[in-house]
Amino acid sequence: MGVQKPVQVACVGSGAIVLAQSLPRDLAPRQAELAALKQRQSAQDGFLQGANDTLVAAQIQNRIKSLADATKGELRSTQVLPSQDEGKLRRITVRGQMSTSLTGALRVFHGLESASPLLFIDNVDMRARPAQLRDRTAAVNTDVIDLTFDVYGYTHASN
């Protein structure tokens, strides 16, 4: 799949030079393929992908929700925080609130930070739930903690 080079033809007549170039017919598909490759490379580099900040934040929210469901935690809310420009990058942040066990929290945090695209955790607040609010009828007595945390990732500032 070689790339054809443009052919330049110069015609001289009446003192005028006519320059004609023939371009390969498949230029548009190749440009689309190049754009897709650049986007995949950016995602492989750990950057979030999306048409706008709202869609990127929705990806982070979905990742938090799927991890909370997998660990049988209770996701209480997610809130999209204002995005911030940091040089050539744009930081997209989502605040999450959930209740889970300590083991569940560790699994959620590991799942957030270990997959691609890269996400980072900040501002973690863990509070043990008071004993009178725990479910005393549960077959297994596990400690429940309430978590609040920020999860953020980066896109290129051009998004």
C-alpha positions in Angstrom: 0.0 0.0 0.0 2.4 2.6 -1.3 1.7 6.3 -1.3 1.7 7.8 -4.8 3.6 11.0 -5.2 1.9 14.0 -6.8 2.9 14.4 -10.5 3.7 17.9 -11.5 3.4 18.9 -15.2 4.5 22.2 -16.5 3.2 23.5 -19.7 4.6 26.6 -21.3 2.4 28.5 -23.7 1.8 32.2 -24.4 4.3 33.0 -21.5 2.0 31.3 -19.0 2.9 28.3 -17.0 0.1 25.9 -16.1 0.8 23.7 -13.2 -1.4 20.6 -12.8 -1.2 18.1 -9.9 -2.8 14.8 -9.8 -3.5 13.6 -6.3 -4.3 10.0 -5.3 -8.0 9.3 -5.2 -7.8 7.7 -1.8 -6.4 10.8 0.0 -9.6 11.4 2.1 -9.7 7.8 3.4 -6.0 7.9 4.2 -6.4 11.2 6.1 -9.3 9.7 8.1 -7.2 6.6 8.9 -4.3 8.9 10.0 -6.7 10.8 12.3 -8.0 7.6 13.8 -4.4 6.3 14.4 -3.5 9.6 16.1 -6.6 9.3 18.4 -5.8 5.6 19.2 -2.2 6.6 20.0 -3.4 9.4 22.3 -5.7 6.9 24.1 -2.8 4.5 24.4 -0.7 7.3 25.9 -3.3 7.4 28.8 -5.4 10.4 27.7 -9.2 10.5 27.9 -11.0 10.8 24.5 -14.3 12.5 23.8 -15.9 15.2 21.7 -16.3 17.5 24.7 -15.7 17.8 28.4 -19.2 16.5 29.2 -18.7 13.2 27.3 -15.3 12.7 28.8 -16.7 13.2 32.4 -19.5 10.7 31.5 -16.8 8.1 30.8 -15.2 8.7 34.2 -18.7 8.4 35.8 -19.4 5.2 34.0 -16.1 3.7 35.2 -16.8 4.7 38.8 -20.3 3.1 38.5 -19.1 -0.1 37.0 -16.4 -0.6 39.7 -18.8 0.2 42.5 -21.3 -2.3 41.1 -18.6 -4.9 40.7 -17.6 -4.6 44.4 -21.3 -4.5 45.5 -20.8 -1.0 46.8 -23.5 1.7 46.9 -22.7 4.6 44.6 -24.6 7.5 46.1 -23.7 10.2 43.7 -21.2 11.5 41.1 -20.7 15.2 40.4 -18.8 16.7 37.5 -16.4 19.4 38.7 -15.3 22.4 36.5 -12.5 21.4 34.1 -9.2 23.1 34.4 -6.5 23.9 31.8 -3.1 22.8 32.8 -0.7 23.9 30.1 -1.4 21.8 26.9 -3.7 19.5 28.9 -7.2 19.7 30.2 -8.0 18.2 33.6 -11.5 16.6 33.8 -12.6 15.8 37.4 -15.6 13.9 38.8 -16.4 13.7 42.6 -17.8 10.4 43.8 -19.6 9.4 46.9 -20.2 5.8 47.8 -20.6 3.3 50.7 -18.7 0.1 50.7 -16.4 -2.1 52.7 -12.7 -1.4 53.1 -11.9 -4.2 50.7 -14.4 -2.8 48.2 -12.8 0.6 48.4 -9.4 -0.8 47.7 -10.8 -2.6 44.7 -12.5 0.5 43.4 -9.4 2.6 43.8 -7.2 0.0 42.2 -9.6 -0.4 39.3 -9.6 3.4 38.7 -5.9 3.9 38.8 -4.7 0.7 37.0 -6.6 0.7 33.8 -6.2 2.8 30.7 -6.9 5.7 30.1 -5.1 6.9 33.2 -7.2 8.2 36.1 -6.0 9.6 39.3 -7.6 9.8 42.8 -7.4 12.8 45.0 -9.1 14.3 48.1 -10.1 11.0 49.6 -12.3 11.2 52.7 -13.2 7.9 54.4 -15.5 7.7 57.4 -16.6 4.6 59.3 -20.4 4.4 59.4 -21.7 4.7 63.0 -22.8 1.4 64.5 -26.4 2.3 64.9 -26.7 3.0 61.1 -25.3 -0.4 60.1 -27.5 -3.3 59.0 -27.6 -5.5 62.1 -29.6 -8.2 60.3 -26.9 -8.9 57.7 -25.6 -12.4 57.7 -22.0 -11.2 57.5 -21.0 -8.3 59.8 -18.6 -6.2 57.6 -17.6 -2.7 58.4 -19.1 -0.1 56.1 -17.3 3.1 55.2 -18.6 6.1 53.5 -16.2 7.5 50.8 -15.9 10.8 49.1 -13.2 11.1 46.5 -12.2 13.0 43.3 -11.2 11.1 40.2 -9.5 13.0 37.3 -7.9 12.4 34.0 -6.5 14.4 31.2 -7.4 15.2 27.6 -5.5 17.3 25.2 -6.5 21.0 25.6 -7.8 21.0 22.0 -10.8 18.8 23.0 
